[in-house]
Amino acid sequence: MKPEAVDGMSATSQEAEPLSDPLACTFNAKWLWPTKAVIDYARSQDPARFPLDHIGVEPAPEGGVFISVFSRHAMAVIHDPDGRASEAVTLDLPDEAFDLCRPQAPARMFSCGWEHAFNLPEWTQAGEALFHEAGMMIFPKMAPPSWHADTGEGEDFLPALFQQTASDCKRLMPGHDYRISRGIPHDWRRLIANWMAGSFGADEVRFNPQIPALFSSFLDLMSPHQTLSTKHWLRKTGPNVMTVAGHPEFIGFWMPMREARPGDEPAEFEHIPARFLNEVSCHG
């Protein structure tokens, strides 16, 4: 049906509105799996505010993309130097996409009392993840050995380990639907700027995050359906002490990492990596 004329002008003579570039981004799919823990936590703590994934992807000034995921209590930002993005976008993804990118354990076999471990072939492992307005795809690191023999001449594309079309509904079903949208609702640059403004004088403790996480099963046992508050007394030389609110029957001890020898201090322990500091200085 032809549009009606407005103010005496024909519809064909009106100046058309400029079309925005289509939204798209791509990055290494390995980063999807570790973001799932933050997303699950956000959903469990505040399902009304965080019903969806809200993974931010944006171009990085030095090349590649920044990938960010957040909850009320935690945020992670990754720089993928090989990623690409048309602009700053937000991704809402189905849970199956995250699970597919879980690191695969080697296949274990036994012979004459000996145990052997074999890494799975790269064509079974997630490689590049591609997101655009029509849908998303996750490709393997390489094509299966017989793929090119089975495809027709000139078909050099990779098969997809996972694909899903985008939902056009206004309300998405968390964990099932896919959508890419313009802009990012969270501001990780401001978070770093606020931290720099008032936290440089804080105590510094080096530790392996997997160590205090060893107590998570105890917390689940104490209160399976409620998140418990914990307190940690931290010391550079240890031991660190952990207690749980409402559970005087428990106390945990865990050790920090050794202090680095003079001259062996990693650059990341002296300053925030420059790629993030540069973003904060430009943010204002």
Salt bridges, closest charged atoms under 4 A:
ASP40 OD1 - LYS36 NZ 2.69
ASP46 OD2 - ARG72 NH1 3.89
ASP53 OD1 - ARG43 NH2 2.55
GLU58 OE1 - ARG189 NH2 2.81
GLU62 OE2 - HIS79 ND1 3.98
GLU62 OE2 - ARG275 NE 3.91
GLU87 OE1 - ARG182 NE 2.78
ASP92 OD1 - HIS54 ND1 3.53
ASP92 OD2 - ARG179 NH2 3.93
ASP95 OD1 - LYS36 NZ 3.83
ASP95 OD1 - ARG43 NH1 3.37
GLU115 OE2 - ARG108 NH1 3.23
GLU128 OE2 - ARG84 NH2 3.70
ASP187 OD2 - ARG190 NE 3.52
ASP187 OD2 - HIS283 NE2 3.18
GLU249 OE2 - HIS247 ND1 2.77
GLU259 OE1 - ARG206 NH1 3.22
ASP264 OD2 - ARG261 NE 3.00
GLU265 OE2 - ARG206 NH2 2.42
GLU279 OE1 - ARG189 NH2 2.46
